[in-house]
Amino acid sequence: MDPNKSPSAPTPGWNPDEKSGMGQPAPPPYQDYPQYPNQQGFGPPQQGYPPMPQYGGAAPPAGVYVQQPYPPGQYQPPPGQYQPAPGQFQPAPGQYPPQASVTVQPTVFVSRGPLVNPVNDYLGYSIFTMLCCCLPLGIAALVYSISTRDANLQGNQEAAERNSNTARKLNHAALGIGMAILVLWIVYVAVVVSKIN
């Protein structure tokens, strides 16, 4: 198969450095806009901010920002918009009107420490009932025991007491089921042995 004849091959007179038309119109020509005052084009680029005009007094030290008033007669508040109450600060002509100040309070994160008197977590009891009595209830009791320990370390008294009570109830139920199974097993073995003899 000839690669020059494949459908994706460029046409023979194609130049990769030329932009393809692809059906797009050419951009419009440049037009001057007479309504804008700068007809000569842009001047040389400025480096940094323009020098700050001084309205009397010595220049501030370097690196210190000083808020300058408006030149006299330049700022006039709109009528009815700013009317200071009697006894309130009256700005001098050409000064800024008083601005509302906003105080930002720092965010304070309060974290509780571990409980001074931790709640019993019944961890040993849960491990015993899980291994020796009733595995499903022992696992559930172990989960609640660990949750109690976590709540004790986080200082959450209510969650610690709730999880501790649940772990204790599950442990008692697992121990009861385990003892019942043990008693039934002993009775079963005794009956079977007596029938054999």
C-alpha positions, 0 to 999 in steps of 0.5 A: 500500500502506498502511504502517499495515496492513503486518505490521511496523507497530505496533498502533494503541494502541502507545506507544513509551515503554512496555516491551513484555512480550515474554513475559518475567515481571516481576522478583521483588520486593525482599526483605530478607535477615535473615542480613546485619547491615546492615539499614538499608541502605548508609551514606554512601560512603567516600572512599578507604581508612579511616585506618590504625590505629596500634599504637604509635610515630609515624605514617609519613611521607606516601606511605610504606607500613608493614606493620603486625603483627596486633593481639596475639592475633589471628593464630595459625598453625594447628597443624602448618602453620608450625613454624620450624626451630631457629635460624630466625626466630621471629615474635613473637606477633601478627606475620606468619610469615616469607614466602618471597621471590621475586626476579625476574630482568630479561629480557636479550636478547642480539643478535649483531652483524655478523661480524668476518670475513664469509663471501664471499657471491658476489653479483657472481658470482651476478649474472653467471651470472644475466644471462650464463649460466643464468637459473634457476640464476643466480636461485637463486644470487642468492637464496642470496647475499642470504641469506649477506649477511643471515646475515653482518649478523646474526652467524650464522656457520653459516647464512652458511657454508651459504648461501655454499657453496650459492651457490658451487655453483649459480654453478659449475653455472650457469657450466658450463651456460652455457659448454656452451651457448656451445660447442654454439652455436659448433659448431652455427654452424660446421657450418651455415656450412660446409654453406652454403659 
